Amino acid sequence: MIEVVGEVLVDGEAVPAEDACVSVLDIGFQRGFGCFEAMRAYGGTIFRLEAHLDRLAHSASALHLPLPDRTSLIRWCTTVANRAGDAVVRLFVSGGVDPGHPGTGSTIVVYAEHPPPSPRVLRIGSRPAPWHPDGARSELTGAKILSYGFNLAATLAARRDGFDDALLIGRDGDVLEGPTFSVAWFHGDTLRTPSLELGILASITRSAVLDLAAAAGLAVEEGRYTLDEVLAASEVFAMSTVKEVLPVGAVDAHRFDPGTRTARLATAFRKLVAAEIGR
């Protein structure tokens, strides 16, 4: 169950959560046509809000959806974050009510929710992801769109198999990402992670962590890697707005001990957040 903090902003107007709604004629509801962002607020301040809004603008452009001016988006997001404190702030842009003219009657929704509980160590099961771009290019490559049904189905299937979440594997056997997180691992002294060229999400947290790793003197490689490469790693971890930097304790039947280098990156990330939001 989603625990909403306070009221929901619908096109900038505060509405009780139980009364907030989007038209059933909206192509966001009917066809998953729209885009969104999930941002982390710490003490009422959103980490890298501008980067999130840059990514939202890219997603909206790919969908040919007009956005409100950035000043309004910033005001709505910061209003919700200030009221919520420590929370996940979600911003949704619906496709509108005319499939021939996206954006007609579009609805902008912003709300905060309590961060969902997360395990201290993540267990993930590999799942085929034939729907994923996996290196192919399309009009929506790189966009963070509402159509997350396949991703959620993969998560639920992994949970039925006894895991916390899924690890998506491409058509050619390449490791891609989790349904809502990026993945990386240590191969010897090198940190490796799937390349953005595979069509994985350009995660804000992933970008920050890779910068931190390079600044710490770690070799960082992005490329195409198979599941066997991950299983041979010494440490594996997930990265996302909600999970931050979270050690992976199992991939399929293979177990990993949470490692010191992952712990150091997690600590460095928390310090980066504190420095940037002024805590």
C-alpha positions in Angstrom: 0.0 0.0 0.0 1.3 3.5 -0.9 1.4 5.8 2.1 0.9 9.3 0.8 2.3 12.2 2.9 -0.1 15.1 3.0 -2.2 16.3 0.1 -1.6 15.6 -3.6 -1.0 18.5 -6.1 -3.0 18.1 -9.2 -2.0 20.7 -11.8 -0.6 22.7 -8.8 -3.8 22.5 -6.7 -3.8 20.7 -3.4 -6.3 17.9 -3.2 -6.8 15.2 -0.5 -5.1 12.0 -1.7 -8.4 10.1 -1.7 -9.9 12.7 -4.1 -7.0 13.1 -6.5 -7.8 11.6 -9.9 -7.0 11.5 -13.6 -9.6 11.1 -16.3 -10.4 7.6 -17.4 -10.2 8.9 -20.9 -6.6 10.0 -20.4 -4.1 8.0 -22.6 -1.8 7.9 -19.5 -4.4 5.6 -18.0 -5.6 3.9 -21.1 -2.2 3.4 -22.9 0.5 4.2 -20.4 1.4 7.2 -22.5 3.1 9.7 -20.2 6.2 10.2 -18.2 7.3 10.5 -14.6 10.1 11.1 -12.1 10.8 9.7 -8.6 13.0 11.9 -6.4 14.3 11.5 -2.9 13.7 14.2 -0.4 15.9 14.4 2.7 14.7 16.7 5.5 12.4 18.4 2.9 15.1 19.0 0.3 15.2 17.0 -3.0 18.5 15.6 -4.0 19.5 16.8 -7.5 16.1 18.2 -8.4 17.4 19.9 -11.5 18.8 16.7 -12.9 15.5 14.9 -12.4 13.7 17.8 -14.2 16.2 17.6 -17.0 15.4 13.9 -17.4 11.7 14.7 -17.2 12.1 17.2 -20.0 13.9 14.6 -22.1 11.1 12.1 -21.5 8.3 14.6 -22.3 10.1 15.7 -25.5 10.3 12.1 -26.7 6.6 11.8 -26.1 5.9 15.3 -27.6 4.2 16.3 -24.3 4.3 20.0 -23.3 5.4 20.7 -19.7 4.5 23.5 -17.4 7.3 26.1 -17.0 10.2 24.8 -14.9 9.5 27.4 -12.2 6.1 25.9 -11.5 7.5 22.3 -11.5 10.2 23.3 -9.0 7.6 25.1 -6.8 5.3 22.1 -6.8 8.0 19.6 -6.1 9.6 21.7 -3.3 6.3 22.4 -1.7 5.5 18.7 -1.5 9.0 17.9 -0.3 9.1 20.6 2.4 5.9 19.3 3.8 6.9 15.7 3.7 10.5 15.8 5.1 12.1 12.4 4.4 10.2 11.0 1.5 10.0 9.9 -2.1 8.5 12.7 -4.3 6.7 11.5 -7.4 5.9 13.6 -10.4 3.6 12.3 -13.1 2.7 13.8 -16.5 -0.3 12.2 -18.2 -0.7 12.0 -21.9 -4.0 13.8 -22.0 -7.3 12.9 -23.5 -6.6 13.1 -27.3 -4.3 10.4 -28.6 -3.9 12.3 -31.8 -2.6 15.4 -30.0 -0.6 14.4 -26.9 -0.8 16.9 -24.1 -4.4 17.9 -24.7 -6.0 17.9 -21.3 -2.8 16.5 -19.7 -2.7 16.3 -15.9 0.4 16.9 -13.7 0.4 15.1 -10.4 3.0 15.6 -7.6 2.9 13.9 -4.3 5.1 12.5 -1.6 5.1 9.0 -0.1 6.9 7.4 2.8 10.0 5.4 1.4 9.0 1.8 1.1 10.8 -0.6 3.4 13.9 -2.0 1.9 15.9 -5.1 2.9 19.4 -4.5 4.2 20.7 -6.9 1.5 18.9 -7.4 -1.8 18.3 -10.9 -3.3 17.6 -10.8 -7.1 16.6 -13.4 -9.6 17.4 -13.2 -13.3 14.5 -12.8 -15.6 14.4 -12.5 -19.4 13.3 -9.1 -20.6 12.4 -9.4 -24.3 10.5 -6.0 -24.1 13.7 -4.1 -23.1 15.4 -1.9 -25.8 18.6 -4.0 -25.1 20.7 -1.8 -27.5 18.0 -1.2 -30.1 16.9 2.4 -30.7 13.4 3.8 -30.9 11.5 7.1 -30.4 11.3 6.4 -26.6 14.8 5.1 -25.9 16.0 6.7 -22.7 12.6 8.1 -21.7 11.2 7.4 -18.3 7.6 6.6 -19.4 4.5 5.4 -17.5 4.5 2.0 -19.2 6.2 0.0 -16.4 3.8 -3.0 -16.5 6.5 -5.4 -17.8 8.9 -4.2 -15.1 6.4 -4.7 -12.3 5.5 -8.2 -13.7 9.2 -9.1 -13.6 9.4 -8.0 -10.0 6.3 -9.9 -8.9 7.5 -13.0 -10.7 10.9 -12.8 -9.0 9.1 -12.4 -5.6 7.1 -15.5 -6.3 10.4 -17.3 -6.8 11.6 -16.2 -3.4 13.6 -13.1 -4.4 13.2 -9.5 -3.5 13.4 -8.3 -7.0 14.5 -9.1 -10.6 17.6 -8.7 -12.7 16.6 -8.1 -16.3 18.5 -10.1 -19.0 18.4 -9.0 -22.6 17.7 -11.0 -25.7 21.4 -11.6 -26.4 22.2 -12.6 -22.8 23.4 -9.2 -21.6 22.7 -8.0 -18.1 20.6 -4.9 -18.2 19.2 -3.5 -15.0 16.6 -4.1 -12.3 13.0 -3.1 -12.9 13.5 0.0 -10.9 17.3 0.1 -10.2 20.7 0.0 -11.8 23.2 -2.7 -11.0 27.0 -2.8 -10.7 29.6 -5.1 -9.4 33.4 -5.5 -8.7 35.5 -7.6 -11.0 38.9 -7.6 -9.4 39.6 -3.9 -8.7 37.3 -2.7 -11.4 33.8 -1.5 -11.0 31.7 -2.7 -13.9 28.1 -1.7 -14.9 25.9 -2.1 -18.0 26.3 0.7 -20.5 23.6 3.3 -21.2 24.0 2.3 -24.8 21.9 -0.8 -23.9 18.9 1.5 -23.3 19.0 1.3 -19.5 17.7 4.2 -17.6 20.2 7.1 -17.1 19.8 6.8 -13.3 20.6 9.9 -11.3 22.0 7.8 -8.4 24.0 5.7 -10.9 25.7 8.8 -12.3 26.5 10.0 -8.8 27.9 6.7 -7.7 30.1 6.2 -10.8 31.5 9.7 -10.2 32.2 8.9 -6.6 34.0 5.6 -7.6 36.2 7.4 -10.1 37.0 10.1 -7.6 38.0 7.4 -5.1 40.5 6.0 -7.7 38.5 3.0 -8.7 38.6 1.9 -12.3 35.1 2.2 -13.8 34.0 0.3 -16.9 30.6 0.5 -18.7 29.9 -2.2 -21.3 28.0 -5.4 -22.2 28.3 -8.2 -19.7 26.7 -11.6 -19.3 25.2 -13.1 -16.2 28.2 -15.3 -15.7 30.3 -12.1 -15.4 28.1 -10.9 -12.5 28.1 -14.3 -10.8 32.0 -14.2 -10.9 32.0 -10.8 -9.1 33.3 -10.3 -5.6 30.6 -7.7 -4.7 27.3 -6.7 -6.4 25.1 -3.8 -5.6 22.0 -1.9 -6.7 21.6 1.8 -7.2 18.4 3.9 -7.3 16.6 6.9 -5.8 14.7 4.7 -3.3 17.4 2.0 -2.6 20.4 4.4 -2.7 23.4 2.1 -2.7 22.3 -1.4 -1.6 24.4 -4.5 -1.5 23.1 -7.6 -3.3 23.4 -10.8 -1.3 22.2 -13.2 -4.0 21.8 -13.5 -7.7 19.8 -16.6 -8.5 21.4 -19.4 -6.4 24.7 -17.6 -6.1 25.3 -15.8 -2.8 27.5 -12.8 -2.1 28.8 -11.3 1.1 28.2 -7.6 1.4 31.6 -6.1 0.7 33.7 -3.2 2.1 33.9 -1.4 -1.2 30.1 -1.3 -1.6 29.9 -0.1 2.0 32.4 2.7 1.2 30.4 3.8 -1.8 27.2 3.8 0.2 28.8 6.0 2.8 30.3 8.3 0.2 26.9 8.6 -1.4 25.2 9.6 1.8 28.0 12.2 2.4 27.4 13.5 -1.1 23.7 13.9 -0.4 24.3 15.6 2.9 26.8 18.0 1.3 24.6 18.9 -1.7 21.4 19.5 0.4 23.3 21.3 3.1 22.7 18.9 6.0 
